[in-house]
Amino acid sequence: MSGAGVAAADGAALAAIRRVGAIGLFFGRILAQCLPALTRPRVVIHQIYNAGARSLIIIMLCGLFVGMVLGLQGHDLLARFGSEDALGVAAALSLLKELGPVVGALLFAGRAGTSLTSEIGLMKATDQLTAMEIMAVDPLRLVVAPRFLGALIALPLLVAIFNIVGLFGAQLVGVQLMGIDSGAFWSQTQAAVELDDVYEGVIKSVVFGAACGLIAVYEGYHAAPTAEGVGLATTRTVVTSSVLTLLLDYVLTAAFL
């Protein structure tokens, strides 16, 4: 590799380290404002509604189709071993431990994350954040922290709904279409799924909610105050949140195993 290539690689690595450090410092500033933000519960509830309730349709639709695909693929795989009745176990564990948190976080980043980034970026582009600072109002406490808390609380709830609808979709295909006994489907699922499996999915969804919320508000808060800058920040939100979700999923899965 030439000297110019080495210098470019070093520069890219240094920029990545600086970016990670900046996000970490920003995260610390948000955490310091979370408790003051909770003193205004109506604002936080409004952000939970914006991030969660407005994402329900896409979460439920995707959960249903993911569950139905699990039912088809799981039945085809288990039929080779004569274990079709274990379809409920396979679908429940897949949804609770992996597909629910991961797919839910990816959908959340694409729907709610981009909305948060563009909203905060537009407020910056129109000097609303600057006006707050001039009036001695901290925009982190008034604008950023409630949106971060909304994402943090909304994603685990959305993942729970995703899992319920997905399991219904797997049951719909397995029992109604493939002819699996309904009693065997649910009894084996109830016997095999443990609280630790549920806790793993809950912990993942909370971590993913914090990660997606942090990236969304960080990109919006630091977006260039132009239309192009807000668009680029929105794109970075989706890409960074998706990659970070998959990376954290690997780390957490390895830790639980």
Wavefront OBJ file of the C-alpha trace (Angstrom):
o trace
v 0.000 0.000 0.000
v 1.302 3.442 -0.918
v 1.973 6.175 1.597
v -1.136 8.054 0.479
v -3.269 4.939 1.002
v -1.876 4.389 4.498
v -2.486 8.041 5.385
v -6.077 7.818 4.087
v -6.706 4.626 6.098
v -5.255 6.222 9.234
v -7.379 9.317 8.688
v -10.539 7.230 8.265
v -9.762 5.230 11.408
v -9.105 8.413 13.394
v -12.355 9.955 12.136
v -14.261 6.818 13.157
v -12.742 6.906 16.646
v -13.596 10.588 17.002
v -17.170 9.900 15.893
v -17.579 7.084 18.421
v -16.181 9.339 21.138
v -18.501 12.186 20.166
v -21.532 9.879 20.254
v -20.439 8.563 23.651
v -20.102 12.072 25.085
v -23.470 13.033 23.605
v -25.006 9.942 25.199
v -23.664 11.031 28.573
v -25.191 14.479 28.136
v -28.564 12.934 27.265
v -28.488 10.651 30.312
v -27.856 13.682 32.509
v -31.045 15.263 31.129
v -33.277 12.178 31.289
v -34.372 12.668 34.891
v -35.271 16.364 34.349
v -37.144 15.333 31.194
v -39.201 12.817 33.189
v -40.586 15.707 35.253
v -42.596 16.573 32.118
v -44.381 13.223 31.564
v -46.842 14.587 29.012
v -43.978 15.423 26.640
v -42.431 11.967 27.051
v -45.805 10.250 26.530
v -46.328 12.312 23.376
v -42.961 11.121 22.056
v -43.815 7.511 22.914
v -46.963 7.979 20.851
v -45.019 9.485 17.944
v -42.353 6.774 17.948
v -44.508 3.815 18.941
v -48.183 4.166 18.099
v -47.472 5.566 14.645
v -45.242 2.554 13.922
v -47.845 -0.027 14.932
v -49.198 -0.724 11.450
v -45.874 -1.583 9.860
v -44.790 -3.553 12.947
v -47.960 -5.654 12.979
v -47.982 -6.263 9.231
v -44.324 -7.290 9.152
v -44.769 -9.408 12.292
v -47.649 -11.272 10.715
v -45.780 -11.992 7.489
v -42.568 -12.950 9.308
v -44.558 -15.377 11.450
v -46.267 -16.875 8.402
v -42.929 -17.351 6.654
v -41.584 -18.982 9.823
v -44.577 -21.315 9.750
v -43.928 -22.347 6.151
v -40.160 -22.712 6.406
v -40.271 -24.267 9.872
v -42.837 -26.853 8.831
v -40.822 -27.768 5.737
v -37.651 -28.186 7.821
v -39.214 -30.039 10.760
v -41.169 -32.357 8.455
v -37.874 -33.845 7.314
v -37.291 -35.056 10.867
v -40.899 -35.941 11.670
v -41.143 -33.155 14.263
v -43.858 -30.946 12.825
v -45.494 -30.519 16.238
v -42.407 -28.587 17.406
v -43.210 -25.770 14.991
v -44.568 -23.596 17.798
v -41.352 -23.982 19.790
v -39.175 -23.073 16.804
v -41.315 -20.047 15.913
v -41.562 -18.777 19.496
v -37.840 -19.049 20.231
v -36.899 -17.498 16.892
v -39.210 -14.558 17.448
v -38.461 -13.976 21.115
v -34.683 -14.255 20.958
v -33.744 -13.003 17.484
v -36.266 -12.010 14.863
v -38.515 -9.915 17.083
v -35.846 -7.592 18.524
v -33.724 -7.402 15.359
v -36.446 -6.959 12.734
v -38.378 -4.669 15.084
v -35.311 -2.472 15.576
v -34.608 -2.318 11.832
v -38.204 -1.312 11.119
v -38.113 1.183 13.974
v -34.941 2.771 12.603
v -36.487 3.111 9.170
v -39.811 4.510 10.389
v -39.377 6.335 13.710
v -35.607 6.941 13.624
v -35.728 8.859 10.373
v -38.686 10.871 11.666
v -36.776 11.876 14.809
v -33.677 12.834 12.835
v -35.533 14.913 10.263
v -37.619 16.632 12.957
v -34.626 17.679 15.056
v -32.591 18.508 11.938
v -35.362 20.758 10.667
v -35.539 22.496 14.043
v -31.815 23.154 13.782
v -32.060 24.339 10.180
v -34.790 26.838 11.122
v -32.773 28.071 14.142
v -35.317 26.851 16.698
v -32.591 25.161 18.748
v -30.501 28.342 18.653
v -33.486 30.361 19.830
v -33.900 28.001 22.797
v -30.254 28.473 23.751
v -30.640 32.257 23.518
v -33.601 32.031 25.926
v -31.461 29.958 28.338
v -33.478 26.799 27.591
v -31.395 23.647 27.139
v -32.546 21.954 23.890
v -31.139 18.661 25.146
v -33.621 18.654 28.028
v -36.564 20.090 26.101
v -36.144 18.425 22.686
v -33.568 15.621 22.623
v -34.019 13.767 25.932
v -37.828 13.284 25.613
v -37.390 11.864 22.105
v -34.633 9.548 23.269
v -36.814 8.324 26.138
v -39.724 7.866 23.737
v -37.628 5.600 21.518
v -36.211 3.728 24.512
v -39.679 2.942 25.877
v -41.526 2.449 22.587
v -39.277 -0.157 20.948
v -39.653 -2.901 23.617
v -43.434 -2.449 23.443
v -43.373 -2.683 19.649
v -41.179 -5.787 19.802
v -43.655 -7.440 22.186
v -46.485 -6.743 19.740
v -44.317 -7.997 16.862
v -43.713 -11.273 18.716
v -47.393 -11.801 19.531
v -48.553 -11.133 15.980
v -45.684 -13.210 14.557
v -46.574 -16.188 16.729
v -50.184 -15.840 15.629
v -49.021 -15.878 11.992
v -46.974 -19.044 12.582
v -49.975 -20.662 14.271
v -52.226 -19.575 11.413
v -50.036 -21.319 8.843
v -49.027 -24.311 10.956
v -52.430 -25.187 12.409
v -54.909 -23.885 9.851
v -52.926 -24.523 6.670
v -50.544 -27.375 7.458
v -52.853 -29.296 9.776
v -50.685 -29.368 12.915
v -52.621 -30.175 16.075
v -53.454 -26.946 17.897
v -53.026 -28.482 21.343
v -49.583 -29.840 20.501
v -48.559 -26.501 18.987
v -49.364 -24.478 22.101
v -48.525 -27.057 24.774
v -45.027 -27.687 23.409
v -44.476 -23.948 23.055
v -45.530 -23.348 26.655
v -43.335 -26.171 27.930
v -40.209 -25.213 25.984
v -40.140 -21.408 26.267
v -38.589 -20.252 29.545
v -38.413 -16.880 31.236
v -34.733 -16.588 30.332
v -35.706 -16.640 26.646
v -38.178 -13.826 27.255
v -35.634 -11.828 29.267
v -33.087 -12.147 26.473
v -35.494 -10.643 23.971
v -36.507 -7.858 26.366
v -32.888 -6.917 27.101
v -32.056 -6.890 23.399
v -35.044 -4.710 22.571
v -34.112 -2.200 25.301
v -30.500 -2.032 24.105
v -31.586 -1.675 20.474
v -34.077 1.028 21.461
v -31.340 2.984 23.224
v -28.974 2.559 20.262
v -31.510 3.526 17.586
v -32.811 6.450 19.641
v -29.303 7.709 20.358
v -28.222 7.584 16.713
v -31.445 9.279 15.564
v -31.218 12.229 17.957
v -27.438 12.560 17.516
v -27.652 12.763 13.734
v -30.534 15.233 13.897
v -28.836 17.424 16.495
v -25.565 17.534 14.545
v -27.051 17.743 11.048
v -25.876 20.531 8.766
v -28.553 23.285 8.809
v -29.503 22.791 5.162
v -31.995 20.627 3.284
v -29.132 18.492 1.978
v -27.650 18.188 5.470
v -30.920 16.965 6.958
v -31.296 14.434 4.132
v -27.776 13.106 4.660
v -28.357 12.882 8.420
v -31.528 10.877 7.838
v -29.649 8.473 5.570
v -26.848 8.084 8.120
v -29.447 7.322 10.795
v -30.831 4.330 8.898
v -27.426 2.955 7.905
v -25.737 3.424 11.269
v -28.717 2.155 13.271
v -29.028 -0.964 11.111
v -25.336 -1.839 11.327
v -25.190 -1.084 15.050
v -28.278 -3.219 15.700
v -26.735 -6.247 13.986
v -23.406 -5.703 15.736
v -25.041 -5.418 19.151
v -27.173 -8.464 18.385
v -24.046 -10.552 17.832
v -22.405 -9.227 20.993
v -25.490 -9.822 23.144
v -26.149 -13.264 21.682
v -22.566 -14.294 22.382
v -22.876 -12.932 25.936
v -26.104 -14.847 26.623
v -24.694 -18.079 25.206
l 1 2 3 4 5 6 7 8 9 10 11 12 13 14 15 16 17 18 19 20 21 22 23 24 25 26 27 28 29 30 31 32 33 34 35 36 37 38 39 40 41 42 43 44 45 46 47 48 49 50 51 52 53 54 55 56 57 58 59 60 61 62 63 64 65 66 67 68 69 70 71 72 73 74 75 76 77 78 79 80 81 82 83 84 85 86 87 88 89 90 91 92 93 94 95 96 97 98 99 100 101 102 103 104 105 106 107 108 109 110 111 112 113 114 115 116 117 118 119 120 121 122 123 124 125 126 127 128 129 130 131 132 133 134 135 136 137 138 139 140 141 142 143 144 145 146 147 148 149 150 151 152 153 154 155 156 157 158 159 160 161 162 163 164 165 166 167 168 169 170 171 172 173 174 175 176 177 178 179 180 181 182 183 184 185 186 187 188 189 190 191 192 193 194 195 196 197 198 199 200 201 202 203 204 205 206 207 208 209 210 211 212 213 214 215 216 217 218 219 220 221 222 223 224 225 226 227 228 229 230 231 232 233 234 235 236 237 238 239 240 241 242 243 244 245 246 247 248 249 250 251 252 253 254 255 256 257
